[in-house]
Structures are given as structure tokens and as C-alpha cells.
Amino acid sequence: PLIGLAANLCAGWLATKVRLNAVLAGALALQAAALACFPFVSSLAEVYAYAAAMGVSGGALTVTFFAVWRQAFGPA
């Protein structure tokens, strides 16, 4: 949870500096890489790295989702 929260803050700051598409693309690429490496996870350190990658990608995806929500669907 702490890694995801830190990723939310970093992705929110990054979204003010670069296009939101780039933040989304980076998050999806990181999540795809983590999921592709999942079958090869065998040690505790690799589990932590996998969890961190999923936390970072999930945090950035959450930021992009909520940044677009009001514009796409309205405030209600």
C-alpha cells in the first residue's frame, strides 16, 4: 500500500509535467513487464520486486483513471 500511495503522488506530479498518455503508457508497460515476469518469480526478493512493480503501475493507473473520469463522464 505504501508503494502504491507513493506512486499515486509521483504519477500525479508527473501528470502535470508530461502528457497523461505518457504516464498511462509507462504504467501499462510496467504492469505488462511485471505480469510477463510473474511465472519466473521464485525468491522472496523477486516477490517483493513484483509486488513493488504492481503497486507502482496500479498507483499510476489509478491517477490516470481519475484524471480522465470527470472529463469523460461528467461529475455525476
N, CA, C, O and CB atoms as a CASP TS submission, in Angstrom:
PFRMAT TS
TARGET T0000
AUTHOR 0000-0000-0000
METHOD Language model
MODEL 1
PARENT N/A
ATOM      1  N   PRO     1       0.809  -1.205   0.000  1.00  0.00           N
ATOM      2  CA  PRO     1       0.000   0.000   0.000  1.00  0.00           C
ATOM      3  C   PRO     1       0.859   1.279   0.000  1.00  0.00           C
ATOM      4  O   PRO     1       0.511   2.263  -0.653  1.00  0.00           O
ATOM      5  CB  PRO     1      -0.924  -0.007   1.206  1.00  0.00           C
ATOM      6  N   LEU     2       1.962   1.256   0.724  1.00  0.00           N
ATOM      7  CA  LEU     2       2.799   2.458   0.782  1.00  0.00           C
ATOM      8  C   LEU     2       3.446   2.749  -0.578  1.00  0.00           C
ATOM      9  O   LEU     2       3.584   3.908  -0.972  1.00  0.00           O
ATOM     10  CB  LEU     2       3.887   2.299   1.862  1.00  0.00           C
ATOM     11  N   ILE     3       3.828   1.717  -1.269  1.00  0.00           N
ATOM     12  CA  ILE     3       4.423   1.909  -2.591  1.00  0.00           C
ATOM     13  C   ILE     3       3.374   2.457  -3.552  1.00  0.00           C
ATOM     14  O   ILE     3       3.670   3.349  -4.348  1.00  0.00           O
ATOM     15  CB  ILE     3       5.014   0.581  -3.129  1.00  0.00           C
ATOM     16  N   GLY     4       2.164   1.938  -3.486  1.00  0.00           N
ATOM     17  CA  GLY     4       1.089   2.442  -4.337  1.00  0.00           C
ATOM     18  C   GLY     4       0.752   3.891  -4.041  1.00  0.00           C
ATOM     19  O   GLY     4       0.499   4.671  -4.959  1.00  0.00           O
ATOM     20  N   LEU     5       0.748   4.258  -2.760  1.00  0.00           N
ATOM     21  CA  LEU     5       0.468   5.641  -2.377  1.00  0.00           C
ATOM     22  C   LEU     5       1.562   6.578  -2.876  1.00  0.00           C
ATOM     23  O   LEU     5       1.273   7.657  -3.394  1.00  0.00           O
ATOM     24  CB  LEU     5       0.330   5.757  -0.855  1.00  0.00           C
ATOM     25  N   ALA     6       2.808   6.166  -2.721  1.00  0.00           N
ATOM     26  CA  ALA     6       3.915   6.975  -3.242  1.00  0.00           C
ATOM     27  C   ALA     6       3.834   7.089  -4.758  1.00  0.00           C
ATOM     28  O   ALA     6       4.135   8.142  -5.320  1.00  0.00           O
ATOM     29  CB  ALA     6       5.267   6.370  -2.830  1.00  0.00           C
ATOM     30  N   ALA     7       3.430   6.011  -5.418  1.00  0.00           N
ATOM     31  CA  ALA     7       3.278   6.046  -6.876  1.00  0.00           C
ATOM     32  C   ALA     7       2.150   6.987  -7.282  1.00  0.00           C
ATOM     33  O   ALA     7       2.254   7.665  -8.304  1.00  0.00           O
ATOM     34  CB  ALA     7       3.010   4.634  -7.425  1.00  0.00           C
ATOM     35  N   ASN     8       1.074   7.040  -6.497  1.00  0.00           N
ATOM     36  CA  ASN     8      -0.007   7.994  -6.770  1.00  0.00           C
ATOM     37  C   ASN     8       0.522   9.425  -6.751  1.00  0.00           C
ATOM     38  O   ASN     8       0.236  10.217  -7.649  1.00  0.00           O
ATOM     39  CB  ASN     8      -1.144   7.836  -5.740  1.00  0.00           C
ATOM     40  N   LEU     9       1.289   9.741  -5.727  1.00  0.00           N
ATOM     41  CA  LEU     9       1.824  11.099  -5.601  1.00  0.00           C
ATOM     42  C   LEU     9       2.776  11.426  -6.745  1.00  0.00           C
ATOM     43  O   LEU     9       2.704  12.508  -7.328  1.00  0.00           O
ATOM     44  CB  LEU     9       2.543  11.267  -4.260  1.00  0.00           C
ATOM     45  N   CYS    10       3.662  10.494  -7.062  1.00  0.00           N
ATOM     46  CA  CYS    10       4.631  10.725  -8.147  1.00  0.00           C
ATOM     47  C   CYS    10       3.939  10.816  -9.498  1.00  0.00           C
ATOM     48  O   CYS    10       4.283  11.672 -10.313  1.00  0.00           O
ATOM     49  CB  CYS    10       5.681   9.606  -8.177  1.00  0.00           C
ATOM     50  N   ALA    11       2.975   9.952  -9.741  1.00  0.00           N
ATOM     51  CA  ALA    11       2.261   9.986 -11.023  1.00  0.00           C
ATOM     52  C   ALA    11       1.429  11.253 -11.143  1.00  0.00           C
ATOM     53  O   ALA    11       1.325  11.820 -12.231  1.00  0.00           O
ATOM     54  CB  ALA    11       1.361   8.750 -11.176  1.00  0.00           C
ATOM     55  N   GLY    12       0.844  11.701 -10.059  1.00  0.00           N
ATOM     56  CA  GLY    12       0.093  12.957 -10.094  1.00  0.00           C
ATOM     57  C   GLY    12       0.988  14.136 -10.406  1.00  0.00           C
ATOM     58  O   GLY    12       0.609  15.011 -11.185  1.00  0.00           O
ATOM     59  N   TRP    13       2.170  14.174  -9.810  1.00  0.00           N
ATOM     60  CA  TRP    13       3.120  15.240 -10.120  1.00  0.00           C
ATOM     61  C   TRP    13       3.596  15.125 -11.561  1.00  0.00           C
ATOM     62  O   TRP    13       3.688  16.125 -12.273  1.00  0.00           O
ATOM     63  CB  TRP    13       4.317  15.196  -9.156  1.00  0.00           C
ATOM     64  N   LEU    14       3.901  13.896 -11.992  1.00  0.00           N
ATOM     65  CA  LEU    14       4.385  13.684 -13.351  1.00  0.00           C
ATOM     66  C   LEU    14       3.331  14.059 -14.386  1.00  0.00           C
ATOM     67  O   LEU    14       3.663  14.542 -15.468  1.00  0.00           O
ATOM     68  CB  LEU    14       4.806  12.234 -13.539  1.00  0.00           C
ATOM     69  N   ALA    15       2.064  13.838 -14.057  1.00  0.00           N
ATOM     70  CA  ALA    15       0.980  14.171 -14.986  1.00  0.00           C
ATOM     71  C   ALA    15       0.870  15.669 -15.223  1.00  0.00           C
ATOM     72  O   ALA    15       0.306  16.088 -16.234  1.00  0.00           O
ATOM     73  CB  ALA    15      -0.342  13.641 -14.460  1.00  0.00           C
ATOM     74  N   THR    16       1.398  16.489 -14.311  1.00  0.00           N
ATOM     75  CA  THR    16       1.392  17.934 -14.528  1.00  0.00           C
ATOM     76  C   THR    16       2.555  18.369 -15.419  1.00  0.00           C
ATOM     77  O   THR    16       2.550  19.480 -15.949  1.00  0.00           O
ATOM     78  CB  THR    16       1.455  18.671 -13.188  1.00  0.00           C
ATOM     79  N   LYS    17       3.544  17.502 -15.583  1.00  0.00           N
ATOM     80  CA  LYS    17       4.743  17.855 -16.353  1.00  0.00           C
ATOM     81  C   LYS    17       4.750  17.269 -17.764  1.00  0.00           C
ATOM     82  O   LYS    17       5.272  17.890 -18.690  1.00  0.00           O
ATOM     83  CB  LYS    17       5.973  17.391 -15.617  1.00  0.00           C
ATOM     84  N   VAL    18       4.176  16.080 -17.932  1.00  0.00           N
ATOM     85  CA  VAL    18       4.157  15.412 -19.242  1.00  0.00           C
ATOM     86  C   VAL    18       2.709  15.068 -19.584  1.00  0.00           C
ATOM     87  O   VAL    18       1.811  15.204 -18.754  1.00  0.00           O
ATOM     88  CB  VAL    18       5.059  14.117 -19.242  1.00  0.00           C
ATOM     89  N   ARG    19       2.504  14.623 -20.812  1.00  0.00           N
ATOM     90  CA  ARG    19       1.154  14.259 -21.240  1.00  0.00           C
ATOM     91  C   ARG    19       0.657  13.054 -20.457  1.00  0.00           C
ATOM     92  O   ARG    19       1.428  12.172 -20.082  1.00  0.00           O
ATOM     93  CB  ARG    19       1.123  13.963 -22.748  1.00  0.00           C
ATOM     94  N   LEU    20      -0.636  13.038 -20.222  1.00  0.00           N
ATOM     95  CA  LEU    20      -1.246  11.944 -19.481  1.00  0.00           C
ATOM     96  C   LEU    20      -1.096  10.623 -20.238  1.00  0.00           C
ATOM     97  O   LEU    20      -1.020   9.561 -19.622  1.00  0.00           O
ATOM     98  CB  LEU    20      -2.726  12.240 -19.217  1.00  0.00           C
ATOM     99  N   ASN    21      -1.054  10.686 -21.559  1.00  0.00           N
ATOM    100  CA  ASN    21      -0.848   9.473 -22.359  1.00  0.00           C
ATOM    101  C   ASN    21       0.482   8.816 -22.024  1.00  0.00           C
ATOM    102  O   ASN    21       0.573   7.589 -21.982  1.00  0.00           O
ATOM    103  CB  ASN    21      -0.906   9.800 -23.857  1.00  0.00           C
ATOM    104  N   ALA    22       1.502   9.608 -21.788  1.00  0.00           N
ATOM    105  CA  ALA    22       2.821   9.060 -21.470  1.00  0.00           C
ATOM    106  C   ALA    22       2.822   8.386 -20.098  1.00  0.00           C
ATOM    107  O   ALA    22       3.459   7.350 -19.911  1.00  0.00           O
ATOM    108  CB  ALA    22       3.882  10.168 -21.514  1.00  0.00           C
ATOM    109  N   VAL    23       2.112   8.973 -19.147  1.00  0.00           N
ATOM    110  CA  VAL    23       2.009   8.364 -17.816  1.00  0.00           C
ATOM    111  C   VAL    23       1.269   7.033 -17.922  1.00  0.00           C
ATOM    112  O   VAL    23       1.685   6.037 -17.330  1.00  0.00           O
ATOM    113  CB  VAL    23       1.279   9.318 -16.821  1.00  0.00           C
ATOM    114  N   LEU    24       0.180   7.020 -18.674  1.00  0.00           N
ATOM    115  CA  LEU    24      -0.593   5.795 -18.853  1.00  0.00           C
ATOM    116  C   LEU    24       0.225   4.731 -19.574  1.00  0.00           C
ATOM    117  O   LEU    24       0.209   3.565 -19.180  1.00  0.00           O
ATOM    118  CB  LEU    24      -1.877   6.085 -19.627  1.00  0.00           C
ATOM    119  N   ALA    25       0.934   5.121 -20.618  1.00  0.00           N
ATOM    120  CA  ALA    25       1.751   4.161 -21.372  1.00  0.00           C
ATOM    121  C   ALA    25       2.853   3.566 -20.497  1.00  0.00           C
ATOM    122  O   ALA    25       3.114   2.365 -20.558  1.00  0.00           O
ATOM    123  CB  ALA    25       2.369   4.838 -22.606  1.00  0.00           C
ATOM    124  N   GLY    26       3.491   4.393 -19.695  1.00  0.00           N
ATOM    125  CA  GLY    26       4.525   3.897 -18.801  1.00  0.00           C
ATOM    126  C   GLY    26       3.974   2.929 -17.763  1.00  0.00           C
ATOM    127  O   GLY    26       4.585   1.900 -17.473  1.00  0.00           O
ATOM    128  N   ALA    27       2.819   3.266 -17.209  1.00  0.00           N
ATOM    129  CA  ALA    27       2.200   2.390 -16.211  1.00  0.00           C
ATOM    130  C   ALA    27       1.789   1.056 -16.818  1.00  0.00           C
ATOM    131  O   ALA    27       1.994   0.004 -16.211  1.00  0.00           O
ATOM    132  CB  ALA    27       0.984   3.072 -15.587  1.00  0.00           C
ATOM    133  N   LEU    28       1.212   1.095 -18.007  1.00  0.00           N
ATOM    134  CA  LEU    28       0.800  -0.146 -18.653  1.00  0.00           C
ATOM    135  C   LEU    28       2.001  -0.987 -19.065  1.00  0.00           C
ATOM    136  O   LEU    28       1.956  -2.214 -18.980  1.00  0.00           O
ATOM    137  CB  LEU    28      -0.064   0.155 -19.867  1.00  0.00           C
ATOM    138  N   ALA    29       3.074  -0.341 -19.510  1.00  0.00           N
ATOM    139  CA  ALA    29       4.286  -1.085 -19.873  1.00  0.00           C
ATOM    140  C   ALA    29       4.898  -1.749 -18.643  1.00  0.00           C
ATOM    141  O   ALA    29       5.338  -2.897 -18.713  1.00  0.00           O
ATOM    142  CB  ALA    29       5.318  -0.149 -20.540  1.00  0.00           C
ATOM    143  N   LEU    30       4.930  -1.039 -17.523  1.00  0.00           N
ATOM    144  CA  LEU    30       5.458  -1.620 -16.291  1.00  0.00           C
ATOM    145  C   LEU    30       4.594  -2.785 -15.820  1.00  0.00           C
ATOM    146  O   LEU    30       5.119  -3.810 -15.384  1.00  0.00           O
ATOM    147  CB  LEU    30       5.548  -0.556 -15.194  1.00  0.00           C
ATOM    148  N   GLN    31       3.284  -2.635 -15.906  1.00  0.00           N
ATOM    149  CA  GLN    31       2.404  -3.722 -15.489  1.00  0.00           C
ATOM    150  C   GLN    31       2.551  -4.930 -16.413  1.00  0.00           C
ATOM    151  O   GLN    31       2.553  -6.069 -15.946  1.00  0.00           O
ATOM    152  CB  GLN    31       0.946  -3.247 -15.464  1.00  0.00           C
ATOM    153  N   ALA    32       2.672  -4.693 -17.715  1.00  0.00           N
ATOM    154  CA  ALA    32       2.864  -5.799 -18.648  1.00  0.00           C
ATOM    155  C   ALA    32       4.175  -6.527 -18.385  1.00  0.00           C
ATOM    156  O   ALA    32       4.229  -7.755 -18.443  1.00  0.00           O
ATOM    157  CB  ALA    32       2.830  -5.293 -20.084  1.00  0.00           C
ATOM    158  N   ALA    33       5.227  -5.775 -18.098  1.00  0.00           N
ATOM    159  CA  ALA    33       6.517  -6.402 -17.800  1.00  0.00           C
ATOM    160  C   ALA    33       6.447  -7.218 -16.508  1.00  0.00           C
ATOM    161  O   ALA    33       6.996  -8.318 -16.435  1.00  0.00           O
ATOM    162  CB  ALA    33       7.618  -5.334 -17.690  1.00  0.00           C
ATOM    163  N   ALA    34       5.777  -6.683 -15.500  1.00  0.00           N
ATOM    164  CA  ALA    34       5.640  -7.412 -14.238  1.00  0.00           C
ATOM    165  C   ALA    34       4.838  -8.688 -14.428  1.00  0.00           C
ATOM    166  O   ALA    34       5.202  -9.739 -13.900  1.00  0.00           O
ATOM    167  CB  ALA    34       4.977  -6.531 -13.179  1.00  0.00           C
ATOM    168  N   LEU    35       3.751  -8.602 -15.178  1.00  0.00           N
ATOM    169  CA  LEU    35       2.941  -9.795 -15.412  1.00  0.00           C
ATOM    170  C   LEU    35       3.671 -10.817 -16.265  1.00  0.00           C
ATOM    171  O   LEU    35       3.490 -12.020 -16.076  1.00  0.00           O
ATOM    172  CB  LEU    35       1.632  -9.417 -16.074  1.00  0.00           C
ATOM    173  N   ALA    36       4.499 -10.356 -17.207  1.00  0.00           N
ATOM    174  CA  ALA    36       5.278 -11.282 -18.028  1.00  0.00           C
ATOM    175  C   ALA    36       6.340 -11.993 -17.202  1.00  0.00           C
ATOM    176  O   ALA    36       6.673 -13.144 -17.486  1.00  0.00           O
ATOM    177  CB  ALA    36       5.932 -10.540 -19.192  1.00  0.00           C
ATOM    178  N   CYS    37       6.874 -11.330 -16.190  1.00  0.00           N
ATOM    179  CA  CYS    37       7.904 -11.931 -15.331  1.00  0.00           C
ATOM    180  C   CYS    37       7.326 -12.798 -14.221  1.00  0.00           C
ATOM    181  O   CYS    37       8.071 -13.527 -13.566  1.00  0.00           O
ATOM    182  CB  CYS    37       8.756 -10.848 -14.720  1.00  0.00           C
ATOM    183  N   PHE    38       6.036 -12.739 -13.997  1.00  0.00           N
ATOM    184  CA  PHE    38       5.422 -13.453 -12.881  1.00  0.00           C
ATOM    185  C   PHE    38       5.728 -14.954 -12.859  1.00  0.00           C
ATOM    186  O   PHE    38       6.017 -15.484 -11.786  1.00  0.00           O
ATOM    187  CB  PHE    38       3.941 -13.254 -12.923  1.00  0.00           C
ATOM    188  N   PRO    39       5.680 -15.659 -13.984  1.00  0.00           N
ATOM    189  CA  PRO    39       5.963 -17.102 -13.911  1.00  0.00           C
ATOM    190  C   PRO    39       7.383 -17.436 -13.460  1.00  0.00           C
ATOM    191  O   PRO    39       7.647 -18.564 -13.043  1.00  0.00           O
ATOM    192  CB  PRO    39       5.720 -17.727 -15.252  1.00  0.00           C
ATOM    193  N   PHE    40       8.283 -16.491 -13.538  1.00  0.00           N
ATOM    194  CA  PHE    40       9.685 -16.729 -13.196  1.00  0.00           C
ATOM    195  C   PHE    40      10.038 -16.284 -11.776  1.00  0.00           C
ATOM    196  O   PHE    40      11.195 -16.390 -11.369  1.00  0.00           O
ATOM    197  CB  PHE    40      10.576 -16.015 -14.182  1.00  0.00           C
ATOM    198  N   VAL    41       9.072 -15.795 -11.030  1.00  0.00           N
ATOM    199  CA  VAL    41       9.311 -15.348  -9.657  1.00  0.00           C
ATOM    200  C   VAL    41       9.504 -16.577  -8.768  1.00  0.00           C
ATOM    201  O   VAL    41       8.635 -17.446  -8.689  1.00  0.00           O
ATOM    202  CB  VAL    41       8.128 -14.460  -9.136  1.00  0.00           C
ATOM    203  N   SER    42      10.667 -16.633  -8.097  1.00  0.00           N
ATOM    204  CA  SER    42      10.928 -17.816  -7.277  1.00  0.00           C
ATOM    205  C   SER    42      11.511 -17.497  -5.899  1.00  0.00           C
ATOM    206  O   SER    42      11.445 -18.335  -5.000  1.00  0.00           O
ATOM    207  CB  SER    42      11.865 -18.729  -8.006  1.00  0.00           C
ATOM    208  N   SER    43      12.070 -16.322  -5.719  1.00  0.00           N
ATOM    209  CA  SER    43      12.649 -15.996  -4.418  1.00  0.00           C
ATOM    210  C   SER    43      11.850 -14.882  -3.750  1.00  0.00           C
ATOM    211  O   SER    43      11.015 -14.234  -4.383  1.00  0.00           O
ATOM    212  CB  SER    43      14.128 -15.583  -4.568  1.00  0.00           C
ATOM    213  N   LEU    44      12.113 -14.673  -2.486  1.00  0.00           N
ATOM    214  CA  LEU    44      11.400 -13.645  -1.735  1.00  0.00           C
ATOM    215  C   LEU    44      11.697 -12.248  -2.274  1.00  0.00           C
ATOM    216  O   LEU    44      10.804 -11.404  -2.332  1.00  0.00           O
ATOM    217  CB  LEU    44      11.767 -13.721  -0.259  1.00  0.00           C
ATOM    218  N   ALA    45      12.932 -12.004  -2.663  1.00  0.00           N
ATOM    219  CA  ALA    45      13.285 -10.698  -3.227  1.00  0.00           C
ATOM    220  C   ALA    45      12.540 -10.446  -4.537  1.00  0.00           C
ATOM    221  O   ALA    45      12.134  -9.317  -4.813  1.00  0.00           O
ATOM    222  CB  ALA    45      14.802 -10.608  -3.458  1.00  0.00           C
ATOM    223  N   GLU    46      12.362 -11.478  -5.331  1.00  0.00           N
ATOM    224  CA  GLU    46      11.615 -11.333  -6.579  1.00  0.00           C
ATOM    225  C   GLU    46      10.131 -11.086  -6.317  1.00  0.00           C
ATOM    226  O   GLU    46       9.478 -10.362  -7.068  1.00  0.00           O
ATOM    227  CB  GLU    46      11.791 -12.576  -7.449  1.00  0.00           C
ATOM    228  N   VAL    47       9.605 -11.681  -5.262  1.00  0.00           N
ATOM    229  CA  VAL    47       8.209 -11.422  -4.883  1.00  0.00           C
ATOM    230  C   VAL    47       8.040  -9.961  -4.482  1.00  0.00           C
ATOM    231  O   VAL    47       7.064  -9.318  -4.866  1.00  0.00           O
ATOM    232  CB  VAL    47       7.769 -12.352  -3.723  1.00  0.00           C
ATOM    233  N   TYR    48       8.987  -9.441  -3.713  1.00  0.00           N
ATOM    234  CA  TYR    48       8.933  -8.030  -3.326  1.00  0.00           C
ATOM    235  C   TYR    48       9.052  -7.116  -4.547  1.00  0.00           C
ATOM    236  O   TYR    48       8.339  -6.117  -4.641  1.00  0.00           O
ATOM    237  CB  TYR    48      10.047  -7.711  -2.319  1.00  0.00           C
ATOM    238  N   ALA    49       9.934  -7.443  -5.470  1.00  0.00           N
ATOM    239  CA  ALA    49      10.084  -6.640  -6.679  1.00  0.00           C
ATOM    240  C   ALA    49       8.816  -6.688  -7.524  1.00  0.00           C
ATOM    241  O   ALA    49       8.389  -5.670  -8.071  1.00  0.00           O
ATOM    242  CB  ALA    49      11.284  -7.125  -7.499  1.00  0.00           C
ATOM    243  N   TYR    50       8.221  -7.858  -7.629  1.00  0.00           N
ATOM    244  CA  TYR    50       6.960  -7.999  -8.369  1.00  0.00           C
ATOM    245  C   TYR    50       5.860  -7.165  -7.711  1.00  0.00           C
ATOM    246  O   TYR    50       5.131  -6.445  -8.393  1.00  0.00           O
ATOM    247  CB  TYR    50       6.533  -9.488  -8.441  1.00  0.00           C
ATOM    248  N   ALA    51       5.744  -7.264  -6.398  1.00  0.00           N
ATOM    249  CA  ALA    51       4.722  -6.505  -5.684  1.00  0.00           C
ATOM    250  C   ALA    51       4.950  -5.004  -5.817  1.00  0.00           C
ATOM    251  O   ALA    51       3.993  -4.240  -5.951  1.00  0.00           O
ATOM    252  CB  ALA    51       4.701  -6.902  -4.211  1.00  0.00           C
ATOM    253  N   ALA    52       6.201  -4.578  -5.781  1.00  0.00           N
ATOM    254  CA  ALA    52       6.506  -3.156  -5.944  1.00  0.00           C
ATOM    255  C   ALA    52       6.139  -2.681  -7.351  1.00  0.00           C
ATOM    256  O   ALA    52       5.562  -1.606  -7.515  1.00  0.00           O
ATOM    257  CB  ALA    52       7.999  -2.890  -5.665  1.00  0.00           C
ATOM    258  N   ALA    53       6.470  -3.475  -8.353  1.00  0.00           N
ATOM    259  CA  ALA    53       6.136  -3.095  -9.729  1.00  0.00           C
ATOM    260  C   ALA    53       4.626  -3.012  -9.924  1.00  0.00           C
ATOM    261  O   ALA    53       4.132  -2.093 -10.577  1.00  0.00           O
ATOM    262  CB  ALA    53       6.739  -4.097 -10.723  1.00  0.00           C
ATOM    263  N   MET    54       3.898  -3.960  -9.364  1.00  0.00           N
ATOM    264  CA  MET    54       2.444  -3.923  -9.481  1.00  0.00           C
ATOM    265  C   MET    54       1.861  -2.740  -8.694  1.00  0.00           C
ATOM    266  O   MET    54       0.876  -2.140  -9.125  1.00  0.00           O
ATOM    267  CB  MET    54       1.837  -5.246  -8.983  1.00  0.00           C
ATOM    268  N   GLY    55       2.458  -2.405  -7.553  1.00  0.00           N
ATOM    269  CA  GLY    55       1.999  -1.258  -6.782  1.00  0.00           C
ATOM    270  C   GLY    55       2.221   0.060  -7.507  1.00  0.00           C
ATOM    271  O   GLY    55       1.351   0.930  -7.514  1.00  0.00           O
ATOM    272  N   VAL    56       3.391   0.199  -8.117  1.00  0.00           N
ATOM    273  CA  VAL    56       3.695   1.425  -8.870  1.00  0.00           C
ATOM    274  C   VAL    56       2.778   1.545 -10.077  1.00  0.00           C
ATOM    275  O   VAL    56       2.213   2.608 -10.332  1.00  0.00           O
ATOM    276  CB  VAL    56       5.174   1.441  -9.321  1.00  0.00           C
ATOM    277  N   SER    57       2.634   0.467 -10.810  1.00  0.00           N
ATOM    278  CA  SER    57       1.783   0.537 -12.004  1.00  0.00           C
ATOM    279  C   SER    57       0.322   0.770 -11.615  1.00  0.00           C
ATOM    280  O   SER    57      -0.379   1.540 -12.272  1.00  0.00           O
ATOM    281  CB  SER    57       1.911  -0.759 -12.837  1.00  0.00           C
ATOM    282  N   GLY    58      -0.132   0.121 -10.567  1.00  0.00           N
ATOM    283  CA  GLY    58      -1.507   0.332 -10.108  1.00  0.00           C
ATOM    284  C   GLY    58      -1.751   1.751  -9.619  1.00  0.00           C
ATOM    285  O   GLY    58      -2.814   2.321  -9.867  1.00  0.00           O
ATOM    286  N   GLY    59      -0.783   2.317  -8.932  1.00  0.00           N
ATOM    287  CA  GLY    59      -0.921   3.701  -8.482  1.00  0.00           C
ATOM    288  C   GLY    59      -1.005   4.682  -9.635  1.00  0.00           C
ATOM    289  O   GLY    59      -1.824   5.601  -9.617  1.00  0.00           O
ATOM    290  N   ALA    60      -0.164   4.490 -10.636  1.00  0.00           N
ATOM    291  CA  ALA    60      -0.185   5.381 -11.797  1.00  0.00           C
ATOM    292  C   ALA    60      -1.464   5.189 -12.609  1.00  0.00           C
ATOM    293  O   ALA    60      -2.011   6.163 -13.127  1.00  0.00           O
ATOM    294  CB  ALA    60       1.046   5.136 -12.683  1.00  0.00           C
ATOM    295  N   LEU    61      -1.942   3.969 -12.727  1.00  0.00           N
ATOM    296  CA  LEU    61      -3.193   3.720 -13.450  1.00  0.00           C
ATOM    297  C   LEU    61      -4.376   4.365 -12.731  1.00  0.00           C
ATOM    298  O   LEU    61      -5.295   4.867 -13.377  1.00  0.00           O
ATOM    299  CB  LEU    61      -3.431   2.208 -13.609  1.00  0.00           C
ATOM    300  N   THR    62      -4.359   4.354 -11.415  1.00  0.00           N
ATOM    301  CA  THR    62      -5.422   4.996 -10.646  1.00  0.00           C
ATOM    302  C   THR    62      -5.439   6.498 -10.887  1.00  0.00           C
ATOM    303  O   THR    62      -6.505   7.094 -11.038  1.00  0.00           O
ATOM    304  CB  THR    62      -5.255   4.705  -9.154  1.00  0.00           C
ATOM    305  N   VAL    63      -4.269   7.104 -10.922  1.00  0.00           N
ATOM    306  CA  VAL    63      -4.189   8.549 -11.181  1.00  0.00           C
ATOM    307  C   VAL    63      -4.742   8.877 -12.562  1.00  0.00           C
ATOM    308  O   VAL    63      -5.525   9.817 -12.701  1.00  0.00           O
ATOM    309  CB  VAL    63      -2.732   9.046 -11.061  1.00  0.00           C
ATOM    310  N   THR    64      -4.358   8.137 -13.565  1.00  0.00           N
ATOM    311  CA  THR    64      -4.841   8.431 -14.917  1.00  0.00           C
ATOM    312  C   THR    64      -6.342   8.184 -15.025  1.00  0.00           C
ATOM    313  O   THR    64      -7.040   8.931 -15.711  1.00  0.00           O
ATOM    314  CB  THR    64      -4.091   7.580 -15.954  1.00  0.00           C
ATOM    315  N   PHE    65      -6.844   7.156 -14.365  1.00  0.00           N
ATOM    316  CA  PHE    65      -8.282   6.875 -14.393  1.00  0.00           C
ATOM    317  C   PHE    65      -9.076   8.040 -13.832  1.00  0.00           C
ATOM    318  O   PHE    65     -10.021   8.511 -14.465  1.00  0.00           O
ATOM    319  CB  PHE    65      -8.597   5.602 -13.605  1.00  0.00           C
ATOM    320  N   PHE    66      -8.701   8.507 -12.654  1.00  0.00           N
ATOM    321  CA  PHE    66      -9.469   9.574 -12.032  1.00  0.00           C
ATOM    322  C   PHE    66      -9.214  10.936 -12.672  1.00  0.00           C
ATOM    323  O   PHE    66     -10.042  11.838 -12.543  1.00  0.00           O
ATOM    324  CB  PHE    66      -9.152   9.637 -10.565  1.00  0.00           C
ATOM    325  N   ALA    67      -8.093  11.099 -13.352  1.00  0.00           N
ATOM    326  CA  ALA    67      -7.848  12.354 -14.065  1.00  0.00           C
ATOM    327  C   ALA    67      -8.765  12.485 -15.275  1.00  0.00           C
ATOM    328  O   ALA    67      -9.118  13.596 -15.669  1.00  0.00           O
ATOM    329  CB  ALA    67      -6.383  12.443 -14.505  1.00  0.00           C
ATOM    330  N   VAL    68      -9.146  11.374 -15.856  1.00  0.00           N
ATOM    331  CA  VAL    68      -9.975  11.386 -17.064  1.00  0.00           C
ATOM    332  C   VAL    68     -11.453  11.267 -16.738  1.00  0.00           C
ATOM    333  O   VAL    68     -12.287  11.671 -17.548  1.00  0.00           O
ATOM    334  CB  VAL    68      -9.564  10.259 -17.994  1.00  0.00           C
ATOM    335  N   TRP    69     -11.801  10.731 -15.592  1.00  0.00           N
ATOM    336  CA  TRP    69     -13.180  10.394 -15.278  1.00  0.00           C
ATOM    337  C   TRP    69     -14.145  11.574 -15.434  1.00  0.00           C
ATOM    338  O   TRP    69     -15.152  11.454 -16.132  1.00  0.00           O
ATOM    339  CB  TRP    69     -13.257   9.868 -13.877  1.00  0.00           C
ATOM    340  N   ARG    70     -13.856  12.694 -14.804  1.00  0.00           N
ATOM    341  CA  ARG    70     -14.792  13.836 -14.854  1.00  0.00           C
ATOM    342  C   ARG    70     -14.942  14.361 -16.270  1.00  0.00           C
ATOM    343  O   ARG    70     -16.046  14.712 -16.689  1.00  0.00           O
ATOM    344  CB  ARG    70     -14.315  14.969 -13.930  1.00  0.00           C
ATOM    345  N   GLN    71     -13.861  14.419 -17.000  1.00  0.00           N
ATOM    346  CA  GLN    71     -13.906  14.916 -18.367  1.00  0.00           C
ATOM    347  C   GLN    71     -14.690  13.970 -19.276  1.00  0.00           C
ATOM    348  O   GLN    71     -15.409  14.422 -20.168  1.00  0.00           O
ATOM    349  CB  GLN    71     -12.491  15.109 -18.905  1.00  0.00           C
ATOM    350  N   ALA    72     -14.558  12.678 -19.058  1.00  0.00           N
ATOM    351  CA  ALA    72     -15.211  11.717 -19.928  1.00  0.00           C
ATOM    352  C   ALA    72     -16.665  11.463 -19.570  1.00  0.00           C
ATOM    353  O   ALA    72     -17.494  11.294 -20.464  1.00  0.00           O
ATOM    354  CB  ALA    72     -14.466  10.434 -19.899  1.00  0.00           C
ATOM    355  N   PHE    73     -17.000  11.431 -18.277  1.00  0.00           N
ATOM    356  CA  PHE    73     -18.315  11.011 -17.850  1.00  0.00           C
ATOM    357  C   PHE    73     -19.101  12.064 -17.085  1.00  0.00           C
ATOM    358  O   PHE    73     -20.267  11.837 -16.764  1.00  0.00           O
ATOM    359  CB  PHE    73     -18.188   9.812 -17.022  1.00  0.00           C
ATOM    360  N   GLY    74     -18.500  13.205 -16.784  1.00  0.00           N
ATOM    361  CA  GLY    74     -19.182  14.247 -16.043  1.00  0.00           C
ATOM    362  C   GLY    74     -19.054  14.047 -14.542  1.00  0.00           C
ATOM    363  O   GLY    74     -18.618  12.989 -14.087  1.00  0.00           O
ATOM    364  N   PRO    75     -19.433  15.062 -13.773  1.00  0.00           N
ATOM    365  CA  PRO    75     -19.257  14.998 -12.327  1.00  0.00           C
ATOM    366  C   PRO    75     -20.223  14.047 -11.614  1.00  0.00           C
ATOM    367  O   PRO    75     -19.941  13.611 -10.498  1.00  0.00           O
ATOM    368  CB  PRO    75     -19.409  16.365 -11.757  1.00  0.00           C
ATOM    369  N   ALA    76     -21.334  13.726 -12.228  1.00  0.00           N
ATOM    370  CA  ALA    76     -22.323  12.861 -11.571  1.00  0.00           C
ATOM    371  C   ALA    76     -21.919  11.470 -11.725  1.00  0.00           C
ATOM    372  O   ALA    76     -22.609  10.569 -11.247  1.00  0.00           O
ATOM    373  CB  ALA    76     -23.716  13.057 -12.120  1.00  0.00           C
TER
END
